[in-house]
């Protein structure tokens, strides 16, 4: 399974961005986001990678406290794509954002997309 993120960019504080993560590579990708837990992570310069949002097949989505009410995780299974809608962006949201999905206990990662928020 290959994951590729897109949608990053340079924006001002208060703006919005919508990140996408598209899965491809095998027959199983047709439902990869509907049967597996999928997550978004981010890594700021000089900091450890941190979890941002997660989506489970049969439960509620969850978010780290600092993004609750501003970020929304979702998926479109028809296009094998997961999204992260980010509203009211803040400079502290600046990071490389990665999508992640765990399939049969094996994690898969995309290469990341840069989000930069200026004040």
ROLOMAR-663178 format. One record per atom (N, C-alpha, C): atom name; x, y, z. Coordinates in pm, 1 decimal, always signed. Layout:
# ROLOMAR-663178
- atomo; X; Y; Z
- CA; X; Y; Z
...
# end
This chain:
# ROLOMAR-663178
- atomo; X; Y; Z
- N; +85.1; -118.6; +0.0
- CA; +0.0; +0.0; +0.0
- C; +89.0; +124.0; +0.0
- N; +60.3; +215.8; -90.3
- CA; +132.8; +343.3; -93.0
- C; +36.5; +455.3; -54.9
- N; +86.7; +545.8; +27.5
- CA; +9.5; +662.6; +70.0
- C; +80.0; +787.7; +21.0
- N; +4.3; +882.5; -31.2
- CA; +62.1; +1007.8; -77.5
- C; -24.5; +1123.0; -27.9
- N; +38.7; +1215.1; +46.6
- CA; -30.4; +1332.4; +95.1
- C; -18.9; +1446.8; -5.4
- N; -116.3; +1537.3; -0.2
- CA; -112.1; +1658.5; -81.4
- C; -196.6; +1765.1; -13.7
- N; -183.6; +1887.4; -61.5
- CA; -267.6; +1994.7; -11.6
- C; -199.3; +2092.3; +82.9
- N; -73.6; +2065.8; +116.4
- CA; -2.8; +2157.8; +203.4
- C; +30.8; +2288.2; +132.3
- N; +80.6; +2383.2; +210.6
- CA; +117.7; +2511.1; +151.9
- C; +149.3; +2612.9; +258.0
- N; +169.9; +2737.0; +211.9
- CA; +199.3; +2849.5; +300.4
- C; +74.0; +2936.4; +310.7
- N; +25.2; +2953.1; +431.5
- CA; -95.5; +3032.9; +454.7
- C; -72.9; +3126.8; +571.5
- N; -167.2; +3218.1; +591.5
- CA; -161.0; +3309.2; +704.8
- C; -245.4; +3255.1; +820.5
- N; -215.2; +3300.8; +939.2
- CA; -293.4; +3262.8; +1056.4
- C; -440.6; +3294.5; +1032.5
- N; -526.7; +3199.6; +1069.1
- CA; -669.4; +3216.0; +1049.2
- C; -721.9; +3154.3; +920.3
- N; -631.1; +3120.2; +828.3
- CA; -671.5; +3058.9; +702.4
- C; -702.7; +2911.1; +721.3
- N; -749.2; +2849.5; +612.0
- CA; -782.3; +2706.0; +612.3
- C; -703.1; +2633.4; +503.8
- N; -680.2; +2505.8; +528.4
- CA; -622.6; +2415.1; +429.6
- C; -692.3; +2280.8; +442.5
- N; -698.2; +2207.5; +331.7
- CA; -751.7; +2071.5; +336.3
- C; -646.4; +1977.2; +279.9
- N; -593.7; +1891.5; +364.3
- CA; -495.2; +1792.6; +323.3
- C; -565.3; +1666.5; +274.4
- N; -503.3; +1601.2; +178.3
- CA; -554.4; +1473.9; +126.5
- C; -447.8; +1366.8; +140.5
- N; -491.9; +1244.0; +155.8
- CA; -403.4; +1127.6; +160.6
- C; -468.3; +1020.2; +75.1
- N; -405.0; +987.7; -36.2
- CA; -461.0; +890.5; -129.1
- C; -384.6; +759.3; -119.8
- N; -458.2; +650.1; -110.4
- CA; -398.8; +516.5; -101.2
- C; -405.0; +447.1; -236.6
- N; -298.5; +372.3; -266.9
- CA; -295.0; +295.8; -391.1
- C; -202.6; +177.1; -373.1
- N; -201.9; +88.2; -471.0
- CA; -98.3; -13.5; -473.4
- C; -142.6; -157.5; -464.6
- N; -263.3; -183.3; -416.4
- CA; -306.0; -322.8; -411.2
- C; -457.5; -328.0; -410.3
- N; -509.9; -447.5; -425.0
- CA; -655.7; -464.8; -426.6
- C; -718.2; -423.8; -295.5
- N; -641.3; -432.3; -186.9
- CA; -697.6; -401.2; -56.0
- C; -716.2; -252.5; -34.2
- N; -658.8; -165.9; -120.2
- CA; -671.7; -23.3; -95.8
- C; -812.4; +26.5; -120.9
- N; -897.5; -54.5; -181.2
- CA; -1032.1; -7.1; -209.9
- C; -1110.5; +21.3; -84.0
- N; -1071.1; -35.7; +29.1
- CA; -1143.0; -9.3; +153.3
- C; -1048.0; +19.1; +269.8
- N; -928.6; +63.9; +237.4
- CA; -825.0; +76.9; +340.2
- C; -866.1; +173.8; +450.1
- N; -941.0; +278.2; +415.6
- CA; -979.6; +375.9; +515.8
- C; -1111.4; +342.2; +582.4
- N; -1178.9; +240.1; +539.8
- CA; -1305.5; +202.8; +602.2
- C; -1292.7; +83.1; +695.4
- N; -1182.2; +8.4; +687.3
- CA; -1166.8; -110.2; +771.9
- C; -1046.4; -101.2; +864.7
- N; -967.0; +2.8; +854.0
- CA; -848.3; +17.4; +937.8
- C; -848.7; +153.4; +1006.3
- N; -784.3; +160.4; +1120.6
- CA; -766.4; +289.0; +1186.6
- C; -665.7; +372.2; +1108.0
- N; -702.7; +493.4; +1079.1
- CA; -617.1; +583.7; +1002.4
- C; -592.0; +710.6; +1083.5
- N; -474.6; +766.4; +1067.3
- CA; -435.0; +880.1; +1149.1
- C; -363.0; +984.3; +1065.8
- N; -362.0; +1104.1; +1117.8
- CA; -274.2; +1210.1; +1071.7
- C; -176.3; +1242.1; +1184.7
- N; -50.0; +1258.0; +1147.5
- CA; +55.3; +1300.1; +1238.4
- C; +118.2; +1427.9; +1182.1
- N; +195.8; +1493.1; +1263.7
- CA; +274.2; +1606.1; +1216.0
- C; +406.7; +1612.2; +1289.9
- N; +503.7; +1673.2; +1225.0
- CA; +634.8; +1689.7; +1286.8
- C; +687.7; +1827.8; +1254.4
- N; +704.3; +1906.2; +1359.2
- CA; +759.7; +2039.9; +1345.4
- C; +911.7; +2032.2; +1354.6
- N; +982.4; +2132.4; +1301.5
- CA; +1128.9; +2130.8; +1307.1
- C; +1180.3; +2117.6; +1449.6
- N; +1270.7; +2022.3; +1470.0
- CA; +1330.6; +2005.8; +1601.3
- C; +1243.0; +1936.8; +1703.7
- N; +1126.1; +1889.9; +1660.8
- CA; +1034.1; +1824.9; +1753.9
- C; +1003.5; +1683.2; +1708.3
- N; +950.8; +1605.4; +1802.0
- CA; +911.3; +1469.3; +1767.9
- C; +779.8; +1468.2; +1690.7
- N; +761.5; +1364.8; +1612.3
- CA; +635.8; +1348.2; +1540.5
- C; +523.9; +1326.0; +1642.2
- N; +410.0; +1393.2; +1620.9
- CA; +298.9; +1381.5; +1713.8
- C; +169.9; +1349.0; +1640.4
- N; +85.7; +1274.8; +1712.2
- CA; -43.4; +1238.3; +1657.0
- C; -134.9; +1360.2; +1657.3
- N; -214.7; +1375.8; +1552.0
- CA; -303.2; +1490.8; +1539.0
- C; -450.3; +1448.1; +1542.1
- N; -484.5; +1345.3; +1462.7
- CA; -624.5; +1303.5; +1452.3
- C; -630.1; +1157.6; +1411.6
- N; -735.2; +1090.1; +1454.6
- CA; -751.4; +952.1; +1413.9
- C; -897.0; +922.3; +1380.5
- N; -914.1; +823.2; +1295.1
- CA; -1046.4; +781.2; +1249.9
- C; -1050.3; +629.4; +1256.4
- N; -1150.4; +575.1; +1322.3
- CA; -1163.2; +430.4; +1335.1
- C; -1283.1; +381.9; +1254.7
- N; -1283.6; +253.3; +1219.1
- CA; -1392.4; +202.2; +1135.3
- C; -1530.6; +212.4; +1199.3
- N; -1536.5; +193.3; +1329.8
- CA; -1668.9; +185.8; +1391.3
- C; -1684.7; +276.7; +1512.5
- N; -1591.3; +366.8; +1533.9
- CA; -1601.5; +452.9; +1650.5
- C; -1585.6; +598.3; +1613.4
- N; -1590.9; +684.7; +1712.5
- CA; -1579.8; +827.9; +1685.4
- C; -1436.9; +866.2; +1650.1
- N; -1423.9; +974.9; +1578.6
- CA; -1291.7; +1030.3; +1551.7
- C; -1239.1; +1095.3; +1679.0
- N; -1108.7; +1113.9; +1684.0
- CA; -1049.1; +1176.7; +1800.9
- C; -936.8; +1269.5; +1757.1
- N; -910.8; +1371.3; +1838.5
- CA; -814.6; +1474.5; +1802.5
- C; -729.5; +1510.1; +1924.1
- N; -604.2; +1552.5; +1895.2
- CA; -526.9; +1606.1; +2006.7
- C; -591.8; +1736.3; +2050.5
- N; -573.6; +1769.6; +2175.5
- CA; -646.2; +1880.3; +2235.7
- C; -623.4; +2011.9; +2160.9
- N; -502.1; +2035.4; +2115.0
- CA; -468.3; +2164.9; +2055.6
- C; -537.7; +2189.6; +1920.7
- N; -593.8; +2084.9; +1860.1
- CA; -659.6; +2104.2; +1730.3
- C; -809.5; +2079.2; +1737.6
- N; -860.3; +2038.0; +1852.0
- CA; -1004.3; +2011.9; +1865.0
- C; -1084.7; +2136.1; +1830.4
- N; -1188.9; +2115.9; +1750.3
- CA; -1273.9; +2226.6; +1709.5
- C; -1222.9; +2301.6; +1588.3
- N; -1097.5; +2272.7; +1547.1
- CA; -1040.4; +2340.4; +1429.6
- C; -1012.6; +2242.6; +1315.3
- N; -977.7; +2118.1; +1347.7
- CA; -943.3; +2017.0; +1247.3
- C; -1053.2; +1911.8; +1240.5
- N; -1075.5; +1859.1; +1119.5
- CA; -1172.9; +1752.6; +1100.3
- C; -1115.2; +1645.5; +1008.7
- N; -1117.3; +1520.7; +1055.7
- CA; -1069.5; +1407.8; +975.8
- C; -1188.8; +1340.1; +909.5
- N; -1171.5; +1298.3; +784.5
- CA; -1278.4; +1230.5; +712.9
- C; -1217.7; +1145.4; +602.4
- N; -1302.2; +1067.3; +536.0
- CA; -1253.2; +982.6; +427.3
- C; -1361.0; +964.8; +321.7
- N; -1317.2; +946.4; +199.5
- CA; -1404.2; +914.4; +87.1
- C; -1357.3; +778.3; +35.0
- N; -1431.2; +673.6; +71.5
- CA; -1386.8; +539.9; +34.7
- C; -1394.3; +516.4; -115.9
- N; -1480.0; +589.6; -185.9
- CA; -1491.4; +569.5; -330.7
- C; -1364.9; +611.9; -404.0
- N; -1289.1; +703.0; -344.2
- CA; -1164.7; +749.0; -405.7
- C; -1041.8; +708.6; -324.9
- N; -1060.6; +625.2; -224.3
- CA; -949.0; +578.5; -139.3
- C; -869.5; +695.0; -82.5
- N; -938.9; +797.6; -38.6
- CA; -872.6; +919.7; +7.6
- C; -920.4; +958.5; +146.3
- N; -825.8; +996.0; +229.2
- CA; -854.7; +1049.2; +362.3
- C; -820.9; +1197.5; +361.9
- N; -893.0; +1274.1; +440.8
- CA; -875.4; +1418.5; +442.7
- C; -849.7; +1469.2; +583.7
- N; -788.7; +1585.6; +589.5
- CA; -777.8; +1660.3; +714.3
- C; -810.7; +1805.5; +682.3
- N; -931.2; +1846.9; +719.7
- CA; -971.5; +1985.5; +704.0
- C; -917.4; +2063.6; +822.2
- N; -840.3; +2166.5; +793.9
- CA; -777.5; +2245.2; +898.9
- C; -825.7; +2389.7; +887.9
- N; -897.6; +2434.9; +987.3
- CA; -951.0; +2570.8; +989.8
- C; -883.8; +2652.2; +1099.8
- N; -892.7; +2783.5; +1085.6
- CA; -834.6; +2873.6; +1185.9
- C; -692.0; +2832.6; +1220.6
- N; -610.3; +2817.4; +1118.7
- CA; -473.2; +2771.2; +1139.5
- C; -393.8; +2872.1; +1221.0
- N; -301.0; +2818.3; +1299.8
- CA; -215.3; +2899.1; +1385.7
- C; -69.6; +2873.2; +1349.4
- N; +18.4; +2965.9; +1380.1
- CA; +161.1; +2944.1; +1349.8
- C; +214.8; +2814.6; +1411.5
- N; +163.6; +2777.1; +1525.2
- CA; +211.0; +2654.3; +1590.0
- C; +163.9; +2527.5; +1519.0
- N; +79.7; +2541.5; +1417.2
- CA; +40.7; +2426.5; +1335.7
- C; +143.5; +2398.4; +1225.4
- N; +242.5; +2485.0; +1212.4
- CA; +346.0; +2466.1; +1111.4
- C; +420.3; +2335.2; +1134.7
- N; +422.7; +2249.2; +1031.7
- CA; +485.1; +2117.5; +1044.2
- C; +473.6; +2044.6; +911.2
- N; +542.5; +1933.2; +901.7
- CA; +517.3; +1837.3; +794.3
- C; +409.5; +1742.4; +843.2
- N; +304.9; +1726.9; +764.7
- CA; +191.6; +1642.9; +802.7
- C; +199.6; +1509.6; +727.4
- N; +179.1; +1401.0; +802.3
- CA; +187.9; +1266.1; +748.6
- C; +57.2; +1190.5; +772.1
- N; +16.6; +1110.7; +675.0
- CA; -94.0; +1020.2; +700.3
- C; -37.8; +881.9; +731.3
- N; -114.5; +807.3; +805.6
- CA; -71.8; +676.7; +854.7
- C; -191.8; +583.9; +860.1
- N; -171.5; +460.0; +818.7
- CA; -274.6; +358.8; +834.7
- C; -205.9; +229.3; +877.0
- N; -268.5; +158.0; +969.2
- CA; -211.5; +32.6; +1017.8
- C; -294.6; -82.6; +963.3
- N; -229.7; -166.7; +885.9
- CA; -297.4; -280.4; +823.4
- C; -233.9; -408.6; +874.8
- N; -312.5; -489.4; +943.3
- CA; -262.9; -614.6; +1002.5
- C; -136.8; -589.1; +1083.1
- N; -143.3; -487.4; +1166.7
- CA; -38.8; -450.9; +1261.3
- C; +86.0; -394.5; +1194.4
- N; +81.1; -365.9; +1065.1
- CA; +195.0; -304.7; +996.7
- C; +159.1; -161.4; +960.4
- N; +243.1; -64.6; +1003.9
- CA; +212.2; +75.7; +973.4
- C; +260.0; +115.3; +834.6
- N; +179.5; +196.5; +770.1
- CA; +215.7; +253.0; +640.8
- C; +212.0; +405.1; +654.0
- N; +310.6; +471.5; +593.1
- CA; +324.2; +617.1; +601.6
- C; +336.8; +676.9; +463.0
- N; +285.5; +798.4; +447.8
- CA; +314.1; +875.5; +330.1
- C; +441.2; +955.6; +350.2
- N; +490.7; +1022.4; +245.3
- CA; +614.5; +1100.9; +255.1
- C; +596.5; +1235.2; +324.1
- N; +470.8; +1279.3; +340.2
- CA; +444.9; +1404.1; +410.9
- C; +419.7; +1521.6; +318.5
- N; +350.8; +1621.7; +372.8
- CA; +326.7; +1746.3; +300.9
- C; +346.8; +1861.6; +398.1
- N; +416.1; +1965.6; +353.0
- CA; +453.8; +2077.3; +440.4
- C; +337.6; +2175.6; +455.5
- N; +309.3; +2211.8; +578.6
- CA; +213.5; +2317.8; +609.8
- C; +288.3; +2426.1; +686.3
- N; +283.1; +2547.1; +635.5
- CA; +349.4; +2659.9; +700.7
- C; +247.1; +2770.1; +723.5
- N; +238.8; +2816.6; +847.1
- CA; +141.1; +2918.7; +883.6
- C; +216.5; +3040.4; +935.2
- N; +198.4; +3152.7; +868.0
- CA; +264.9; +3275.7; +909.9
- C; +173.0; +3357.9; +999.3
- N; +232.8; +3433.6; +1087.9
- CA; +152.9; +3514.0; +1182.1
- C; +119.3; +3650.3; +1124.6
# end
